[in-house]
Amino acid sequence: MTPLRVIAEDIKIAHSIFALPFAVLAAFMAAQFGEMPFASLAAPLGLIVVAMVFARTAAMLSNRILDHQIDAGNPRTSGRAIPSGRLSMRSAVSALAVSSIGFLVICGVFGVIRENWWPLVLGLPVLVWICGYGFFKRFTWLCHLWLGASLALSPVAAAVAVDPAVLSTPPIWLLAGMVLCWVSGFDVIYALQDVDIDRRDGLNSIPTRFGVDGALKLSRLLHVFAVILLFAVARTESAFGGLFLAAAIMVAILLLIEHATVRRWGTTRMAITFMTINGIVSILVGAAGVIELVRATG
């Protein structure tokens, strides 16, 4: 296997589905705010998608590099590319550098072709933020919120790339807040898999700090806030109607199913609770929002 293929499998490119639909939705929201024809959105949207792939790859590689020794001592993660020896540290660091440079180059392209230099100005701080997640579980149990905020930057960054003026309106921020609470909530559930290992290694998380029951309560609270914020988006974005409201209701039902699944089977069905349900949540919100916006302007 080539290093590129090993990296793609190790960082699970498919998990980009969690953030990508929100970025696409935010781009359409920004285009509508700036009265940009959606037909003109194709090039910026393509750049946004490429930038997100580079950014996520850099963030995941940073995490894998920082945690390679911790991963080696955890039976669940010892098969990852670096601790298993399938990917050398040199290759991982090189890929991290290439991904980071690629992200910043794409940010600069917005300045060249659209005279919008904000993506380049903000690109490095964003990159530092999203690559810093691995440090925080060494210091604080609030690390889940850091990860949530990292993914919440996706709709904000996409909006800035299309029309920075849209940040003066509430819907983008409400959408980002929803992503923050939603991701933080399911990351708490994901961390339940490693609670004993994390305690052994002195790592911080909500499960290690508050126990399994306390962690599940906090996860549920975060998801309640996520649903409230999603309904707030539906209310404040004038173009959103019945379809987006129905998607918000479905999200609430899906998150109830997620927590019921964890309560019934614990972490043994993480493929359902982590990937499937949350992937559907993201696609539902993104697709419903884009369809409503296109319909409203068509």
C-alpha positions in Angstrom: 0.0 0.0 0.0 1.2 3.5 -0.8 1.6 6.0 2.0 -1.2 8.1 0.5 -3.6 5.1 0.6 -2.6 4.2 4.1 -3.2 7.8 5.2 -6.6 7.9 3.5 -7.7 4.7 5.2 -6.3 5.6 8.6 -7.9 9.1 8.9 -11.2 7.8 7.4 -11.9 10.3 4.7 -15.5 9.2 4.8 -15.8 11.0 8.1 -15.6 14.3 6.3 -19.3 13.9 5.9 -19.8 15.3 9.4 -18.6 18.8 8.5 -18.9 19.1 4.7 -22.7 19.4 4.3 -22.7 22.3 6.9 -19.9 24.1 4.9 -21.8 23.7 1.7 -25.0 24.9 3.3 -23.2 27.9 4.8 -21.8 28.7 1.3 -25.3 28.8 -0.2 -26.5 30.9 2.8 -23.7 33.4 2.2 -24.3 33.5 -1.6 -28.0 34.3 -0.9 -27.1 37.0 1.5 -24.7 38.6 -1.0 -27.2 38.1 -3.8 -24.7 36.0 -5.7 -26.3 33.7 -8.4 -26.0 30.1 -7.3 -24.6 29.3 -10.7 -21.6 31.5 -9.8 -21.0 29.5 -6.7 -19.5 26.4 -8.4 -15.9 27.6 -8.4 -15.9 28.9 -4.8 -17.7 25.7 -3.6 -15.1 23.5 -5.3 -12.3 25.4 -3.6 -14.1 25.1 -0.2 -14.4 21.4 -0.6 -10.7 21.0 -1.5 -9.7 23.3 1.3 -11.7 21.2 3.8 -10.1 18.0 2.7 -6.7 19.5 3.2 -7.6 21.0 6.5 -9.2 17.8 7.9 -6.2 15.7 6.7 -3.8 18.1 8.4 -5.9 18.0 11.6 -6.1 14.2 11.7 -2.5 13.7 10.9 -1.5 16.1 13.6 -3.6 14.1 16.0 -2.1 10.8 14.9 1.4 12.1 15.2 0.8 13.5 18.7 -0.9 10.4 19.9 1.2 7.7 18.3 2.6 6.5 21.6 -0.7 6.6 23.3 -2.3 4.8 20.4 0.3 2.1 20.6 -0.8 1.3 24.2 -4.5 1.1 23.5 -5.8 -2.2 22.0 -8.5 -0.2 20.1 -6.0 2.0 18.3 -2.8 0.0 18.2 -3.6 -1.0 14.6 -3.5 2.6 13.4 -1.0 3.4 10.7 1.8 4.9 12.7 1.9 2.6 15.8 1.4 -0.5 13.6 4.4 0.6 11.4 2.4 0.8 8.2 3.2 4.6 8.0 6.6 6.0 9.0 6.7 9.2 11.1 8.7 10.8 8.3 5.9 10.2 5.8 3.2 11.3 8.3 5.0 14.6 9.0 5.6 15.2 5.3 1.9 14.6 4.6 1.0 17.0 7.4 3.2 19.7 5.8 1.8 19.1 2.3 -1.8 19.2 3.6 -1.2 22.4 5.6 0.5 24.2 2.7 -2.2 23.0 0.3 -4.9 24.4 2.7 -3.1 27.8 2.8 -2.6 27.9 -0.9 -6.3 27.3 -1.5 -7.1 30.1 1.0 -4.8 32.4 -1.0 -6.6 31.5 -4.3 -9.7 33.2 -2.9 -7.7 36.4 -2.8 -6.4 36.0 -6.3 -9.6 35.1 -8.1 -12.2 36.9 -5.8 -10.2 39.6 -4.1 -11.2 38.1 -0.8 -8.1 37.9 1.3 -9.9 37.0 4.6 -9.5 33.2 4.0 -5.7 33.6 3.8 -5.5 36.0 6.7 -7.5 33.6 8.9 -6.1 30.4 7.4 -3.1 30.0 9.7 -5.0 30.6 12.9 -7.7 28.2 11.8 -5.1 25.6 11.0 -3.4 26.0 14.4 -6.8 25.7 16.1 -7.9 22.5 14.4 -4.5 20.8 14.7 -4.3 21.6 18.5 -7.0 19.1 19.6 -4.5 16.4 20.5 -2.9 18.6 23.1 -6.0 19.4 25.0 -6.9 16.0 26.3 -3.6 16.1 28.1 -4.7 19.2 30.1 -8.5 19.5 30.3 -11.7 17.5 30.0 -13.1 20.3 27.9 -11.2 18.8 24.9 -14.5 17.7 23.4 -15.7 21.3 23.1 -12.4 22.1 21.3 -13.1 19.4 18.8 -16.7 20.6 18.4 -15.5 24.2 17.8 -13.0 22.9 15.2 -15.8 21.4 13.1 -18.0 24.4 13.9 -15.4 26.5 12.1 -16.5 24.8 8.8 -19.7 26.8 8.1 -18.1 30.0 9.4 -15.0 29.5 7.1 -17.2 28.6 4.1 -19.3 31.7 4.7 -16.2 33.9 5.0 -14.9 32.5 1.7 -18.1 33.4 -0.2 -19.1 36.7 1.5 -17.5 37.8 4.8 -20.4 40.3 5.4 -22.7 37.4 6.1 -21.1 37.0 9.5 -23.1 40.1 10.6 -26.3 38.0 10.5 -27.3 35.4 13.2 -28.1 32.2 11.1 -24.4 31.4 10.3 -23.5 31.7 14.0 -26.5 29.7 15.1 -25.6 27.0 12.6 -22.0 27.0 13.9 -23.2 26.7 17.5 -25.4 23.8 16.5 -22.4 22.0 15.0 -20.3 22.7 18.1 -22.8 21.2 20.5 -23.7 18.3 18.2 -20.1 17.2 17.6 -19.0 17.8 21.2 -22.0 15.6 22.3 -21.1 12.6 20.1 -17.4 12.9 20.8 -18.2 12.4 24.5 -20.0 9.2 23.5 -17.1 8.2 21.3 -14.7 8.7 24.3 -16.6 6.2 26.3 -14.7 3.5 24.5 -11.4 4.5 26.1 -12.4 5.6 29.6 -10.3 3.0 31.4 -7.3 3.5 29.1 -7.5 7.3 29.4 -7.6 7.0 33.2 -4.6 4.7 33.1 -2.6 7.1 30.9 -3.7 10.2 32.8 -5.6 11.7 29.9 -8.6 14.0 30.3 -12.1 13.6 29.0 -15.6 14.1 30.2 -16.1 10.3 30.8 -12.9 10.2 32.9 -13.9 13.3 34.9 -17.6 12.6 35.5 -17.9 8.9 34.9 -20.0 7.1 32.3 -23.4 8.2 33.7 -22.3 11.8 34.1 -20.8 11.8 30.6 -24.0 10.5 29.0 -26.0 13.2 30.9 -23.7 15.9 29.6 -23.8 14.5 26.1 -27.6 14.5 26.1 -27.5 18.2 27.4 -25.2 19.1 24.5 -27.5 17.5 22.0 -30.5 19.3 23.5 -28.7 22.6 22.9 -27.8 21.4 19.4 -31.5 20.8 18.5 -32.6 24.1 20.1 -30.0 26.0 18.0 -31.0 24.1 14.8 -34.6 25.2 15.3 -33.3 28.7 15.9 -31.6 28.5 12.5 -34.9 27.5 10.9 -36.6 30.5 12.5 -34.0 33.2 11.7 -33.2 32.2 8.1 -36.2 33.5 6.1 -35.7 31.2 3.2 -36.1 28.1 5.3 -39.6 26.6 5.5 -41.3 23.3 6.1 -38.6 21.1 4.6 -35.9 22.4 6.9 -38.2 22.3 9.9 -39.0 18.7 9.1 -35.2 18.0 8.9 -34.7 19.6 12.3 -37.5 17.4 13.8 -35.8 14.3 12.2 -32.5 15.4 13.7 -34.1 15.5 17.2 -35.5 12.0 16.6 -32.2 10.6 15.4 -30.3 12.0 18.4 -32.9 10.3 20.6 -32.2 7.1 18.8 -28.5 7.6 19.2 -28.7 8.0 23.0 -31.2 5.1 23.3 -28.7 2.9 21.4 -25.9 3.8 23.7 -28.0 3.2 26.8 -29.1 -0.2 25.5 -25.9 -1.5 24.0 -23.1 0.8 25.3 -20.3 1.3 22.9 -20.6 -2.1 21.2 -22.6 -0.5 18.3 -20.4 2.5 17.7 -20.6 2.1 13.9 -24.3 3.0 14.3 -24.1 5.6 17.0 -21.0 7.4 15.6 -21.0 7.1 11.9 -24.4 6.2 10.6 -26.7 8.3 12.7 -24.4 11.4 12.8 -23.7 11.1 9.0 -27.5 11.1 8.4 -27.9 14.2 10.7 -25.3 16.1 8.7 -26.7 15.1 5.3 -30.3 15.9 6.3 -29.5 19.4 7.5 -27.2 20.2 4.6 -29.5 18.8 1.9 -32.7 20.3 3.3 -31.1 23.7 3.7 -29.7 23.9 0.2 -32.9 22.7 -1.4 -34.9 25.4 0.5 -32.4 28.1 -0.5 -32.5 27.0 -4.2 -36.2 26.8 -4.2 -36.6 30.2 -2.6 -34.4 32.0 -5.2 -35.6 30.0 -8.1 
